[in-house]
Amino acid sequence: MSFDKIRDPRKLRHQIGDMECDYIYTAGVAGERFYIALRDEGKLLATRCDKCNITFMPPRLYCDKCFAELTNYKEVPSTGIIDSYTITYLDMNGEALPDPMVLAFIKIDQTDGGLIHKISDIKPESLKIGTKFEAVLEDKSKRKGGLTDIKYFRPV
Ligand SMILES: [Zn+2]
């Protein structure tokens, strides 16, 4: 593996194969709490800054505006509206998908943020910004403490 810094973007290339990875990614304090609540209790947590009147989804440890530490976690609905979306017809290897897949940013109700996730149970041509969706969770026994504990969002 090369550790040389690429300074000329024309020299960028890709490699096929496994990449060494000798670090552990952590979700952080707020992210860990979010994923544990999702895995163990099947609920979405957000943090709130009352001073700035912002409810962070996913939760953050500090407010972006006033830098206050946020310790006020609250459960929020697993529903929201589509704020934007894209339709993909190819998988990550460029192969045609059997059915188009819709990925959307869902603005979660009672928050100022949202989640990017798969959309299901609706024809892509029927999608409209502002349509209400709800999270469909993985069976509790199969949850792993990640965003995939939400299988997809479907119309309410
Ligand atoms: Zn704030």
Backbone and ligand atoms as CSV (ligand in chain L), in Angstrom:
chain,resi,resn,atom,element,x,y,z
A,1,MET,N,N,0.850,-1.193,0.000
A,1,MET,CA,C,0.000,0.000,0.000
A,1,MET,C,C,0.884,1.239,0.000
A,2,SER,N,N,0.499,2.190,-0.797
A,2,SER,CA,C,1.261,3.425,-0.886
A,2,SER,C,C,0.689,4.475,0.052
A,3,PHE,N,N,1.584,5.219,0.688
A,3,PHE,CA,C,1.146,6.298,1.554
A,3,PHE,C,C,1.514,7.656,0.964
A,4,ASP,N,N,1.931,7.647,-0.307
A,4,ASP,CA,C,2.278,8.905,-0.954
A,4,ASP,C,C,1.021,9.739,-1.173
A,5,LYS,N,N,1.145,11.021,-0.921
A,5,LYS,CA,C,0.015,11.919,-1.126
A,5,LYS,C,C,-0.096,12.241,-2.614
A,6,ILE,N,N,-1.301,12.143,-3.131
A,6,ILE,CA,C,-1.524,12.447,-4.544
A,6,ILE,C,C,-1.760,13.946,-4.682
A,7,ARG,N,N,-0.888,14.588,-5.416
A,7,ARG,CA,C,-1.003,16.042,-5.590
A,7,ARG,C,C,-1.552,16.415,-6.968
A,8,ASP,N,N,-1.492,15.484,-7.888
A,8,ASP,CA,C,-1.983,15.736,-9.245
A,8,ASP,C,C,-3.232,14.884,-9.463
A,9,PRO,N,N,-4.418,15.524,-9.535
A,9,PRO,CA,C,-5.653,14.740,-9.671
A,9,PRO,C,C,-5.699,13.900,-10.943
A,10,ARG,N,N,-4.855,14.207,-11.937
A,10,ARG,CA,C,-4.837,13.398,-13.160
A,10,ARG,C,C,-4.216,12.026,-12.908
A,11,LYS,N,N,-3.538,11.909,-11.757
A,11,LYS,CA,C,-2.905,10.631,-11.433
A,11,LYS,C,C,-3.790,9.752,-10.544
A,12,LEU,N,N,-4.998,10.191,-10.285
A,12,LEU,CA,C,-5.906,9.387,-9.463
A,12,LEU,C,C,-6.230,8.090,-10.194
A,13,ARG,N,N,-6.332,7.040,-9.455
A,13,ARG,CA,C,-6.678,5.745,-10.034
A,13,ARG,C,C,-7.413,4.954,-8.978
A,14,HIS,N,N,-7.993,3.866,-9.381
A,14,HIS,CA,C,-8.655,3.015,-8.407
A,14,HIS,C,C,-8.018,1.639,-8.433
A,15,GLN,N,N,-8.162,0.954,-7.307
A,15,GLN,CA,C,-7.619,-0.387,-7.187
A,15,GLN,C,C,-8.744,-1.335,-6.830
A,16,ILE,N,N,-8.669,-2.511,-7.388
A,16,ILE,CA,C,-9.624,-3.555,-7.056
A,16,ILE,C,C,-9.005,-4.405,-5.958
A,17,GLY,N,N,-9.783,-4.714,-4.942
A,17,GLY,CA,C,-9.281,-5.591,-3.898
A,17,GLY,C,C,-9.556,-5.049,-2.524
A,18,ASP,N,N,-9.001,-5.694,-1.533
A,18,ASP,CA,C,-9.199,-5.287,-0.144
A,18,ASP,C,C,-8.245,-4.161,0.209
A,19,MET,N,N,-8.694,-3.298,1.073
A,19,MET,CA,C,-7.886,-2.175,1.514
A,19,MET,C,C,-7.527,-2.384,2.985
A,20,GLU,N,N,-6.265,-2.177,3.290
A,20,GLU,CA,C,-5.865,-2.267,4.693
A,20,GLU,C,C,-6.610,-1.225,5.497
A,21,CYS,N,N,-7.022,-1.615,6.664
A,21,CYS,CA,C,-7.770,-0.682,7.502
A,21,CYS,C,C,-7.442,-1.004,8.949
A,22,ASP,N,N,-6.473,-0.309,9.506
A,22,ASP,CA,C,-6.066,-0.628,10.867
A,22,ASP,C,C,-6.555,0.416,11.869
A,23,TYR,N,N,-7.752,0.876,11.650
A,23,TYR,CA,C,-8.382,1.747,12.637
A,23,TYR,C,C,-9.825,1.306,12.817
A,24,ILE,N,N,-10.400,1.722,13.902
A,24,ILE,CA,C,-11.794,1.388,14.198
A,24,ILE,C,C,-12.614,2.669,14.138
A,25,TYR,N,N,-13.622,2.656,13.295
A,25,TYR,CA,C,-14.503,3.803,13.207
A,25,TYR,C,C,-15.491,3.753,14.358
A,26,THR,N,N,-15.647,4.856,15.038
A,26,THR,CA,C,-16.661,4.904,16.088
A,26,THR,C,C,-17.710,5.934,15.700
A,27,ALA,N,N,-18.893,5.712,16.166
A,27,ALA,CA,C,-19.993,6.620,15.847
A,27,ALA,C,C,-19.991,7.833,16.760
A,28,GLY,N,N,-19.136,7.836,17.770
A,28,GLY,CA,C,-19.117,8.945,18.716
A,28,GLY,C,C,-20.137,8.725,19.816
A,29,VAL,N,N,-20.105,9.592,20.813
A,29,VAL,CA,C,-20.978,9.434,21.981
A,29,VAL,C,C,-22.453,9.495,21.580
A,30,ALA,N,N,-22.829,10.525,20.856
A,30,ALA,CA,C,-24.243,10.684,20.475
A,30,ALA,C,C,-24.659,9.615,19.467
A,31,GLY,N,N,-23.768,9.296,18.531
A,31,GLY,CA,C,-24.086,8.286,17.538
A,31,GLY,C,C,-24.257,6.914,18.157
A,32,GLU,N,N,-23.386,6.593,19.130
A,32,GLU,CA,C,-23.500,5.297,19.799
A,32,GLU,C,C,-24.833,5.185,20.532
A,33,ARG,N,N,-25.210,6.263,21.205
A,33,ARG,CA,C,-26.485,6.239,21.926
A,33,ARG,C,C,-27.655,6.072,20.939
A,34,PHE,N,N,-27.551,6.744,19.790
A,34,PHE,CA,C,-28.576,6.634,18.755
A,34,PHE,C,C,-28.706,5.191,18.281
A,35,TYR,N,N,-27.575,4.570,17.953
A,35,TYR,CA,C,-27.623,3.206,17.416
A,35,TYR,C,C,-28.047,2.177,18.455
A,36,ILE,N,N,-27.652,2.369,19.703
A,36,ILE,CA,C,-28.067,1.427,20.756
A,36,ILE,C,C,-29.572,1.512,20.980
A,37,ALA,N,N,-30.111,2.733,20.989
A,37,ALA,CA,C,-31.567,2.894,21.152
A,37,ALA,C,C,-32.309,2.277,19.977
A,38,LEU,N,N,-31.761,2.440,18.778
A,38,LEU,CA,C,-32.387,1.861,17.592
A,38,LEU,C,C,-32.350,0.333,17.668
A,39,ARG,N,N,-31.194,-0.202,18.032
A,39,ARG,CA,C,-31.043,-1.666,18.104
A,39,ARG,C,C,-31.878,-2.278,19.232
A,40,ASP,N,N,-31.777,-1.724,20.429
A,40,ASP,CA,C,-32.372,-2.368,21.599
A,40,ASP,C,C,-33.834,-2.007,21.817
A,41,GLU,N,N,-34.198,-0.781,21.432
A,41,GLU,CA,C,-35.562,-0.333,21.735
A,41,GLU,C,C,-36.366,-0.004,20.475
A,42,GLY,N,N,-35.704,-0.032,19.336
A,42,GLY,CA,C,-36.408,0.257,18.087
A,42,GLY,C,C,-36.910,1.681,17.992
A,43,LYS,N,N,-36.199,2.614,18.613
A,43,LYS,CA,C,-36.655,4.000,18.538
A,43,LYS,C,C,-35.548,4.931,18.073
A,44,LEU,N,N,-35.979,6.068,17.528
A,44,LEU,CA,C,-35.047,7.083,17.045
A,44,LEU,C,C,-34.853,8.132,18.137
A,45,LEU,N,N,-33.595,8.454,18.406
A,45,LEU,CA,C,-33.275,9.502,19.376
A,45,LEU,C,C,-32.712,10.709,18.660
A,46,ALA,N,N,-33.035,11.879,19.182
A,46,ALA,CA,C,-32.483,13.139,18.699
A,46,ALA,C,C,-31.969,13.913,19.915
A,47,THR,N,N,-31.126,14.902,19.664
A,47,THR,CA,C,-30.732,15.809,20.744
A,47,THR,C,C,-31.273,17.193,20.423
A,48,ARG,N,N,-31.485,17.957,21.477
A,48,ARG,CA,C,-32.110,19.266,21.280
A,48,ARG,C,C,-31.295,20.356,21.954
A,49,CYS,N,N,-31.165,21.493,21.260
A,49,CYS,CA,C,-30.617,22.694,21.867
A,49,CYS,C,C,-31.780,23.675,22.028
A,50,ASP,N,N,-32.196,23.869,23.273
A,50,ASP,CA,C,-33.328,24.766,23.529
A,50,ASP,C,C,-32.959,26.215,23.237
A,51,LYS,N,N,-31.700,26.567,23.471
A,51,LYS,CA,C,-31.269,27.951,23.233
A,51,LYS,C,C,-31.426,28.322,21.755
A,52,CYS,N,N,-31.038,27.407,20.857
A,52,CYS,CA,C,-31.082,27.678,19.415
A,52,CYS,C,C,-32.345,27.137,18.758
A,53,ASN,N,N,-33.147,26.412,19.551
A,53,ASN,CA,C,-34.393,25.844,19.040
A,53,ASN,C,C,-34.144,24.902,17.855
A,54,ILE,N,N,-33.155,24.020,18.022
A,54,ILE,CA,C,-32.811,23.053,16.979
A,54,ILE,C,C,-32.863,21.647,17.579
A,55,THR,N,N,-33.509,20.740,16.864
A,55,THR,CA,C,-33.511,19.336,17.255
A,55,THR,C,C,-32.701,18.577,16.218
A,56,PHE,N,N,-31.602,18.011,16.673
A,56,PHE,CA,C,-30.645,17.366,15.771
A,56,PHE,C,C,-31.000,15.904,15.516
A,57,MET,N,N,-31.136,15.565,14.258
A,57,MET,CA,C,-31.351,14.180,13.822
A,57,MET,C,C,-30.409,13.936,12.663
A,58,PRO,N,N,-29.462,12.997,12.774
A,58,PRO,CA,C,-29.167,12.194,13.952
A,58,PRO,C,C,-28.628,13.077,15.072
A,59,PRO,N,N,-28.660,12.565,16.313
A,59,PRO,CA,C,-28.263,13.399,17.450
A,59,PRO,C,C,-26.794,13.792,17.387
A,60,ARG,N,N,-26.512,14.958,17.900
A,60,ARG,CA,C,-25.134,15.436,17.984
A,60,ARG,C,C,-24.798,15.713,19.436
A,61,LEU,N,N,-23.516,15.686,19.712
A,61,LEU,CA,C,-23.063,15.918,21.081
A,61,LEU,C,C,-22.993,17.404,21.400
A,62,TYR,N,N,-22.737,18.211,20.351
A,62,TYR,CA,C,-22.650,19.659,20.547
A,62,TYR,C,C,-23.508,20.368,19.512
A,63,CYS,N,N,-24.054,21.512,19.911
A,63,CYS,CA,C,-24.853,22.329,19.004
A,63,CYS,C,C,-23.928,22.996,17.987
A,64,ASP,N,N,-24.320,22.960,16.712
A,64,ASP,CA,C,-23.537,23.593,15.653
A,64,ASP,C,C,-23.454,25.105,15.796
A,65,LYS,N,N,-24.487,25.713,16.372
A,65,LYS,CA,C,-24.556,27.175,16.422
A,65,LYS,C,C,-23.895,27.763,17.658
A,66,CYS,N,N,-24.237,27.222,18.844
A,66,CYS,CA,C,-23.754,27.839,20.088
A,66,CYS,C,C,-22.701,26.987,20.790
A,67,PHE,N,N,-22.410,25.819,20.263
A,67,PHE,CA,C,-21.394,24.899,20.781
A,67,PHE,C,C,-21.717,24.348,22.172
A,68,ALA,N,N,-22.953,24.488,22.612
A,68,ALA,CA,C,-23.354,23.923,23.907
A,68,ALA,C,C,-23.337,22.403,23.825
A,69,GLU,N,N,-22.941,21.759,24.916
A,69,GLU,CA,C,-23.022,20.307,24.971
A,69,GLU,C,C,-24.490,19.926,25.062
A,70,LEU,N,N,-24.873,18.955,24.263
A,70,LEU,CA,C,-26.276,18.553,24.219
A,70,LEU,C,C,-26.454,17.249,24.977
A,71,THR,N,N,-27.184,17.307,26.059
A,71,THR,CA,C,-27.425,16.118,26.877
A,71,THR,C,C,-28.898,15.758,26.903
A,72,ASN,N,N,-29.694,16.550,26.188
A,72,ASN,CA,C,-31.138,16.378,26.187
A,72,ASN,C,C,-31.560,15.470,25.031
A,73,TYR,N,N,-31.498,14.159,25.263
A,73,TYR,CA,C,-31.917,13.193,24.243
A,73,TYR,C,C,-33.415,12.990,24.357
A,74,LYS,N,N,-34.067,12.887,23.214
A,74,LYS,CA,C,-35.498,12.604,23.250
A,74,LYS,C,C,-35.870,11.689,22.098
A,75,GLU,N,N,-36.865,10.863,22.352
A,75,GLU,CA,C,-37.371,9.995,21.298
A,75,GLU,C,C,-38.183,10.833,20.322
A,76,VAL,N,N,-37.989,10.577,19.047
A,76,VAL,CA,C,-38.765,11.271,18.025
A,76,VAL,C,C,-39.472,10.215,17.172
A,77,PRO,N,N,-40.514,10.623,16.450
A,77,PRO,CA,C,-41.240,9.637,15.630
A,77,PRO,C,C,-40.338,9.014,14.569
A,78,SER,N,N,-40.685,7.827,14.154
A,78,SER,CA,C,-39.932,7.172,13.067
A,78,SER,C,C,-40.587,7.481,11.732
A,79,THR,N,N,-41.229,8.615,11.663
A,79,THR,CA,C,-41.885,9.069,10.441
A,79,THR,C,C,-41.263,10.378,9.972
A,80,GLY,N,N,-41.462,10.664,8.708
A,80,GLY,CA,C,-40.960,11.914,8.166
A,80,GLY,C,C,-41.391,12.060,6.725
A,81,ILE,N,N,-40.962,13.159,6.125
A,81,ILE,CA,C,-41.334,13.403,4.731
A,81,ILE,C,C,-40.084,13.355,3.845
A,82,ILE,N,N,-40.305,12.959,2.614
A,82,ILE,CA,C,-39.200,12.951,1.652
A,82,ILE,C,C,-38.841,14.388,1.312
A,83,ASP,N,N,-37.576,14.705,1.518
A,83,ASP,CA,C,-37.084,16.051,1.235
A,83,ASP,C,C,-36.366,16.095,-0.119
A,84,SER,N,N,-35.723,14.990,-0.457
A,84,SER,CA,C,-35.104,14.830,-1.770
A,84,SER,C,C,-34.875,13.338,-2.009
A,85,TYR,N,N,-34.690,12.973,-3.258
A,85,TYR,CA,C,-34.467,11.558,-3.543
A,85,TYR,C,C,-33.748,11.390,-4.867
A,86,THR,N,N,-33.228,10.205,-5.049
A,86,THR,CA,C,-32.622,9.843,-6.326
A,86,THR,C,C,-33.004,8.404,-6.644
A,87,ILE,N,N,-33.057,8.097,-7.896
A,87,ILE,CA,C,-33.392,6.740,-8.337
A,87,ILE,C,C,-32.165,6.171,-9.025
A,88,THR,N,N,-31.767,4.975,-8.605
A,88,THR,CA,C,-30.609,4.343,-9.234
A,88,THR,C,C,-31.041,3.054,-9.925
A,89,TYR,N,N,-30.458,2.857,-11.088
A,89,TYR,CA,C,-30.798,1.680,-11.895
A,89,TYR,C,C,-29.638,0.681,-11.952
A,90,LEU,N,N,-28.481,1.077,-11.396
A,90,LEU,CA,C,-27.295,0.228,-11.415
A,90,LEU,C,C,-26.797,-0.004,-10.000
A,91,ASP,N,N,-26.165,-1.164,-9.788
A,91,ASP,CA,C,-25.567,-1.409,-8.478
A,91,ASP,C,C,-24.166,-0.789,-8.437
A,92,MET,N,N,-23.468,-1.017,-7.340
A,92,MET,CA,C,-22.158,-0.387,-7.160
A,92,MET,C,C,-21.120,-0.886,-8.159
A,93,ASN,N,N,-21.386,-2.019,-8.795
A,93,ASN,CA,C,-20.478,-2.555,-9.808
A,93,ASN,C,C,-20.901,-2.182,-11.222
A,94,GLY,N,N,-21.930,-1.353,-11.329
A,94,GLY,CA,C,-22.385,-0.926,-12.640
A,94,GLY,C,C,-23.322,-1.917,-13.313
A,95,GLU,N,N,-23.733,-2.943,-12.573
A,95,GLU,CA,C,-24.663,-3.934,-13.119
A,95,GLU,C,C,-26.101,-3.453,-12.936
A,96,ALA,N,N,-26.941,-3.781,-13.898
A,96,ALA,CA,C,-28.339,-3.370,-13.827
A,96,ALA,C,C,-29.040,-4.034,-12.637
A,97,LEU,N,N,-29.787,-3.242,-11.876
A,97,LEU,CA,C,-30.581,-3.774,-10.773
A,97,LEU,C,C,-31.861,-4.392,-11.339
A,98,PRO,N,N,-32.378,-5.442,-10.691
A,98,PRO,CA,C,-33.638,-6.024,-11.181
A,98,PRO,C,C,-34.781,-5.005,-11.137
A,99,ASP,N,N,-34.776,-4.161,-10.128
A,99,ASP,CA,C,-35.757,-3.078,-10.007
A,99,ASP,C,C,-34.999,-1.816,-9.607
A,100,PRO,N,N,-35.451,-0.656,-10.057
A,100,PRO,CA,C,-34.776,0.575,-9.637
A,100,PRO,C,C,-34.830,0.726,-8.112
A,101,MET,N,N,-33.797,1.317,-7.542
A,101,MET,CA,C,-33.759,1.539,-6.097
A,101,MET,C,C,-33.848,3.043,-5.847
A,102,VAL,N,N,-34.653,3.400,-4.875
A,102,VAL,CA,C,-34.820,4.802,-4.522
A,102,VAL,C,C,-34.115,5.063,-3.197
A,103,LEU,N,N,-33.265,6.060,-3.193
A,103,LEU,CA,C,-32.615,6.528,-1.977
A,103,LEU,C,C,-33.118,7.940,-1.725
A,104,ALA,N,N,-33.464,8.210,-0.466
A,104,ALA,CA,C,-34.064,9.511,-0.179
A,104,ALA,C,C,-33.512,10.090,1.115
A,105,PHE,N,N,-33.570,11.408,1.191
A,105,PHE,CA,C,-33.344,12.071,2.471
A,105,PHE,C,C,-34.722,12.274,3.070
A,106,ILE,N,N,-34.934,11.638,4.215
A,106,ILE,CA,C,-36.223,11.732,4.891
A,106,ILE,C,C,-36.076,12.683,6.073
A,107,LYS,N,N,-36.762,13.796,6.014
A,107,LYS,CA,C,-36.736,14.751,7.126
A,107,LYS,C,C,-37.631,14.189,8.216
A,108,ILE,N,N,-37.006,13.815,9.330
A,108,ILE,CA,C,-37.732,13.140,10.405
A,108,ILE,C,C,-38.618,14.130,11.159
A,109,ASP,N,N,-39.863,13.721,11.413
A,109,ASP,CA,C,-40.829,14.577,12.108
A,109,ASP,C,C,-40.280,15.043,13.465
A,110,GLN,N,N,-40.624,16.245,13.830
A,110,GLN,CA,C,-40.259,16.872,15.102
A,110,GLN,C,C,-38.762,17.114,15.246
A,111,THR,N,N,-38.035,17.084,14.115
A,111,THR,CA,C,-36.598,17.377,14.158
A,111,THR,C,C,-36.257,18.381,13.052
A,112,ASP,N,N,-35.020,18.831,13.080
A,112,ASP,CA,C,-34.518,19.704,12.024
A,112,ASP,C,C,-33.552,18.967,11.110
A,113,GLY,N,N,-33.545,17.651,11.217
A,113,GLY,CA,C,-32.635,16.858,10.402
A,113,GLY,C,C,-33.339,15.652,9.824
A,114,GLY,N,N,-32.545,14.690,9.408
A,114,GLY,CA,C,-33.144,13.512,8.821
A,114,GLY,C,C,-32.122,12.446,8.522
A,115,LEU,N,N,-32.569,11.435,7.821
A,115,LEU,CA,C,-31.738,10.285,7.496
A,115,LEU,C,C,-31.816,10.004,5.996
A,116,ILE,N,N,-30.729,9.527,5.444
A,116,ILE,CA,C,-30.726,9.052,4.068
A,116,ILE,C,C,-30.940,7.549,4.122
A,117,HIS,N,N,-31.918,7.077,3.383
A,117,HIS,CA,C,-32.214,5.647,3.443
A,117,HIS,C,C,-32.956,5.190,2.196
A,118,LYS,N,N,-33.134,3.859,2.125
A,118,LYS,CA,C,-33.871,3.268,1.009
A,118,LYS,C,C,-35.371,3.510,1.183
A,119,ILE,N,N,-36.037,3.645,0.054
A,119,ILE,CA,C,-37.491,3.810,0.010
A,119,ILE,C,C,-38.063,2.564,-0.643
A,120,SER,N,N,-39.181,2.080,-0.098
A,120,SER,CA,C,-39.781,0.879,-0.654
A,120,SER,C,C,-41.299,1.024,-0.693
A,121,ASP,N,N,-41.934,0.069,-1.314
A,121,ASP,CA,C,-43.395,-0.017,-1.377
A,121,ASP,C,C,-44.036,1.149,-2.121
A,122,ILE,N,N,-43.322,1.730,-3.065
A,122,ILE,CA,C,-43.907,2.788,-3.888
A,122,ILE,C,C,-43.194,2.780,-5.237
A,123,LYS,N,N,-43.935,3.036,-6.297
A,123,LYS,CA,C,-43.309,3.111,-7.619
A,123,LYS,C,C,-42.521,4.416,-7.719
A,124,PRO,N,N,-41.289,4.356,-8.224
A,124,PRO,CA,C,-40.472,5.579,-8.294
A,124,PRO,C,C,-41.190,6.738,-8.977
A,125,GLU,N,N,-41.986,6.436,-10.015
A,125,GLU,CA,C,-42.664,7.514,-10.723
A,125,GLU,C,C,-43.784,8.142,-9.893
A,126,SER,N,N,-44.152,7.498,-8.792
A,126,SER,CA,C,-45.192,8.055,-7.921
A,126,SER,C,C,-44.636,8.917,-6.802
A,127,LEU,N,N,-43.315,8.949,-6.662
A,127,LEU,CA,C,-42.702,9.700,-5.561
A,127,LEU,C,C,-42.927,11.193,-5.719
A,128,LYS,N,N,-43.164,11.837,-4.585
A,128,LYS,CA,C,-43.304,13.292,-4.583
A,128,LYS,C,C,-42.618,13.829,-3.327
A,129,ILE,N,N,-41.924,14.928,-3.493
A,129,ILE,CA,C,-41.344,15.600,-2.344
A,129,ILE,C,C,-42.480,15.950,-1.386
A,130,GLY,N,N,-42.256,15.677,-0.107
A,130,GLY,CA,C,-43.270,15.995,0.898
A,130,GLY,C,C,-44.148,14.815,1.269
A,131,THR,N,N,-43.996,13.691,0.555
A,131,THR,CA,C,-44.777,12.501,0.890
A,131,THR,C,C,-44.307,11.938,2.226
A,132,LYS,N,N,-45.259,11.501,3.054
A,132,LYS,CA,C,-44.917,10.994,4.386
A,132,LYS,C,C,-44.542,9.515,4.326
A,133,PHE,N,N,-43.468,9.176,5.032
A,133,PHE,CA,C,-42.965,7.804,5.095
A,133,PHE,C,C,-42.710,7.418,6.546
A,134,GLU,N,N,-42.636,6.108,6.767
A,134,GLU,CA,C,-42.298,5.601,8.102
A,134,GLU,C,C,-41.195,4.557,7.985
A,135,ALA,N,N,-40.399,4.464,9.048
A,135,ALA,CA,C,-39.308,3.491,9.075
A,135,ALA,C,C,-39.861,2.096,9.328
A,136,VAL,N,N,-39.318,1.133,8.608
A,136,VAL,CA,C,-39.624,-0.274,8.855
A,136,VAL,C,C,-38.353,-0.884,9.422
A,137,LEU,N,N,-38.452,-1.372,10.654
A,137,LEU,CA,C,-37.270,-1.870,11.346
A,137,LEU,C,C,-37.016,-3.335,11.036
A,138,GLU,N,N,-35.747,-3.691,11.130
A,138,GLU,CA,C,-35.341,-5.097,11.040
A,138,GLU,C,C,-35.888,-5.813,12.277
A,139,ASP,N,N,-36.090,-7.126,12.176
A,139,ASP,CA,C,-36.492,-7.893,13.354
A,139,ASP,C,C,-35.472,-7.669,14.457
A,140,LYS,N,N,-35.941,-7.572,15.679
A,140,LYS,CA,C,-35.056,-7.238,16.800
A,140,LYS,C,C,-33.872,-8.202,16.901
A,141,SER,N,N,-34.109,-9.469,16.626
A,141,SER,CA,C,-33.036,-10.465,16.747
A,141,SER,C,C,-31.938,-10.273,15.693
A,142,LYS,N,N,-32.242,-9.539,14.639
A,142,LYS,CA,C,-31.279,-9.344,13.554
A,142,LYS,C,C,-30.603,-7.981,13.583
A,143,ARG,N,N,-31.008,-7.122,14.501
A,143,ARG,CA,C,-30.433,-5.776,14.543
A,143,ARG,C,C,-28.994,-5.835,15.031
A,144,LYS,N,N,-28.161,-4.953,14.428
A,144,LYS,CA,C,-26.735,-4.964,14.732
A,144,LYS,C,C,-26.220,-3.649,15.300
A,145,GLY,N,N,-27.094,-2.679,15.473
A,145,GLY,CA,C,-26.629,-1.397,15.981
A,145,GLY,C,C,-26.090,-0.499,14.890
A,146,GLY,N,N,-26.729,-0.519,13.749
A,146,GLY,CA,C,-26.342,0.332,12.628
A,146,GLY,C,C,-27.575,0.857,11.911
A,147,LEU,N,N,-27.341,1.688,10.919
A,147,LEU,CA,C,-28.467,2.267,10.188
A,147,LEU,C,C,-29.259,1.205,9.430
A,148,THR,N,N,-28.615,0.047,9.180
A,148,THR,CA,C,-29.336,-1.035,8.512
A,148,THR,C,C,-30.339,-1.713,9.451
A,149,ASP,N,N,-30.385,-1.284,10.715
A,149,ASP,CA,C,-31.454,-1.770,11.596
A,149,ASP,C,C,-32.800,-1.209,11.140
A,150,ILE,N,N,-32.744,-0.157,10.339
A,150,ILE,CA,C,-33.930,0.285,9.600
A,150,ILE,C,C,-33.818,-0.397,8.238
A,151,LYS,N,N,-34.808,-1.234,7.901
A,151,LYS,CA,C,-34.747,-1.940,6.611
A,151,LYS,C,C,-34.960,-0.960,5.455
A,152,TYR,N,N,-35.960,-0.109,5.617
A,152,TYR,CA,C,-36.308,0.881,4.595
A,152,TYR,C,C,-37.402,1.780,5.144
A,153,PHE,N,N,-37.773,2.769,4.380
A,153,PHE,CA,C,-38.933,3.607,4.708
A,153,PHE,C,C,-40.023,3.302,3.701
A,154,ARG,N,N,-41.263,3.275,4.160
A,154,ARG,CA,C,-42.404,3.021,3.283
A,154,ARG,C,C,-43.464,4.110,3.495
A,155,PRO,N,N,-44.334,4.263,2.515
A,155,PRO,CA,C,-45.369,5.294,2.658
A,155,PRO,C,C,-46.278,5.010,3.857
A,156,VAL,N,N,-46.696,6.057,4.528
A,156,VAL,CA,C,-47.604,5.908,5.678
A,156,VAL,C,C,-49.023,5.775,5.163
L,1,ZN,ZN,ZN,-27.386,25.878,20.371
